[in-house]
Amino acid sequence: MIDLGTCQPFASGYNRHCFRHPDDPSLCLKVLRPENIEARYQRQPWAKKLLGRRRIDDNAQELKAHRQRAIRRLLSRGEAEMVWQHLPRFYGAELTSLGSANVSELLLDDQGKPAQTLEHYLRHRGFDQPMREAVGRFCEWLQTTGILTRNLLPHNLVVTALSGQPELFLVDGLGAPTIPQTLARVPGWNRHYIARKLARFELRLAWEQSDQMVSWERFQRLK
């Protein structure tokens, strides 16, 4: 068991804390925040509660997402490097003193610190040309691989520059809901699904560059 008793998370979302592995600082440990998972579950309509808590367990969903058809196909073809071009390498789950943790590569900036999010980059540097090109490479990778994601949000993407130019990595939001994942076997469905996600991502980037006087929810409706 990995002891996280004296560790502090380097990043936290509503559902998970992210820790640097105490024995291997090149790894990230994602641990659920059970109190928030329970609060989220209690807010669900009764019909969704019947589906259980596992459907809102981000670690369980992430494990499932790494088993999606597109990733399995690429790995079986010996194209692992293509998978990890814009995803942190994933090593499954391990038990910690705070519960089960998903283990993945810890992405770093050029100072050796955990990489900042795209949201942070846009706020401090704007949507400059290097980032426009990085977004283009990321979107092309999704279209080429057919890897399915949920909505692409700037706080779920981090920016590295270890290759000498900014590159985007998806650190949260991998995978698709059950029905789109099931339809992935239908010819042409992946392209349609990914195109919709990329269109929404483009819209989100436009909102991030706005004065944000209009909420994201309303901004979508206006467009």
N, C-alpha and C positions, 0 to 999 in steps of 0.2 A: 504493500500500500504506500502511495505517495503522501507524505505528510505536508499539508499546506497550512498547518496551525500558525506558523510565524510569517506566512507570506501575505503580501498585499497584491490585489489585482492591479495590472497595469491599464486595464480598460474594463468597463462594465456597461452592459446594456440592461434593458428591463428584465430580460429572461435569464441572462448568463453573466458570470464574471469570467474574465480572461486572466490567467496567471502564467508567469514564466515558470517553466518546469524547474524545481529547485536543484535537480541533479543533472539537468541538461538544458542550459539556457537557450539552446537553438530550437526548443520546442515550446508550443503554446498549449495550455490546458484550459478547456472551456468547461466550466462547472455551472450547473443549473442554480438558479435562485429559487428554491422551493416555495418560499413565502409568496413570491410574485406569480409563480405558476399557479398556485392555489387560488390567489385572488383573481387571476385571469379566468380560471376554470369556473369560479363562482359567478362571474359576470356572463357566462355563456347562456344562451337560451336553453330551455330544458331539452329540446330535441338534440342539440349538439352535446349536451352533457352525457347523453346516452352513448356517445361514441368514446367516452372515457378521456382520461387525462393524457394518454400517450400522444394523441393527435396535436397537443400543444406543448409536447416535450421537445424542445429544439434539438437536444442531443440525439434523441431517437430519430427525429426527422432528418437530421444531417447524416446519420449513419445510413438511413434508407436512401437518401439522395445520392450518396457515393456509389450506390449499387444500381443506379439508373442505367438503362439500356445503352445510351450513348457512351458513357464512361466504360462500361464493361466491354463494349465492342472495341473501343480504342485500345484498351489494355490487352485484350486478347490478340490484337494485331501487332503488338509490340510497339505501340505508339504512345507510351506513357508520357514522354516528354511533351507531346501535344496536349495531354490532359493538364499537366502542371504548368503550362505556359502562363495561365491566368488564374490558377487555383493553388493555394498552399498545399503541399504534399500532406496526405492524410494517413494516419497510422492507427485508426480505430479508437477503442475506448480502454481506459485503465481506471482502476479504483483509487480514489484519494480519500483523505480524512474528511472531505466535504462532500463525498458522494462520487458517483461515476463522472469521469471527465473524458471528453473527446480530445484526442491528441493530434496536433497538426504542426507543420512547420511554422516557426515564428518568423514573420516577414519583418525585415529591418530597413531602416533608412540608411543613408550614406554615413551617418554618425554612429551606427550600431545600435540605435534605439528602435523600439517598436514603431513600425511605419504608421504615418498619419493617414487619416481617412481622406477620401476625395472631397468630402464636405469641407474639411479643414483646408485643403489645398485651394478650393474655389473661393473660400472666404478671404484667404490671405494673398493669393496670387492671381485670382480670376481664371477665366477659361482661356488661358493663353495658347499659343500655337503648339508648344510641346504637349500640352494636355489634350488639345483637339486631336492630335495625331495618336496619342495614347488611347483615347476613347475609340478612335477609328480602328486601331489594332484589336482592342478588346471586343468590339462589336463584330468584326470580321471573324475572330476566333469563335465566337458563339455560333455564327452562321455556318462556319466550316465544320465544327465538331458536332453540332446538333445537341449540345449539352443544355438541359432545361434548367431554368432558374425561376424563382418567384420575381416579384417586381424588383427592379434594379434601383437601389437607393444609395445615394452618395455616402451615407455613413456605414454602409455594408461593403464598401470597396476601399482598399487601401492603396497607397501610391509608394512604389519603390523606385529607386534610381540606380540600382547596383549595376545595371547594364549600360550606364552612361546616359540614359534617357528615362523619363518617367514611364512606368508600366503599371497598369491596374490589375489588382488581384481581388477576386470575390471571396470575402471571408465569412459572409453570412448570406442566407437566402438562396442557397443551392437547392435544386430540386423543384418539382411542380406538385400541385395538388393531385389527388388521386385520379380524377377523371382525365385531366390533360396527360398525366403520366401513362394512363391506360391507352389513350388514343395515340401515343407516340409510335405505335406499330403501324398506324394507318399512313400510307404513302403521302407525303406532302404536309402532314400535320405539324411535324416539328418546325418546318420552315414558317408555316403560318403562325404558330404559337410564338416562336422567337421574334418574328417580325413585329408582332403586337407588343412584346415586351420591350423591344428596342425603340419603337415609336413612343412608348410611354416614358422610357428613359430619356429620350431626346426632349420630351416635354418637361420632365423633371429638371433637366439641366437648364432649360430656359427659365424655369421658376427660380432656380438657385441663383441665377444671374440677375433676376429682377430685384426690385426694392422690397419684395415680399410683404407689401402692404395688403395684398390679397392672399388669403390662406391657400395652401396647396390644394385642398379639396375644392375650393371655389375656382381656382385657376384652371383645374382640369375641366370643369364644366364650361367655363368661358371659351375654351379652345375646342 
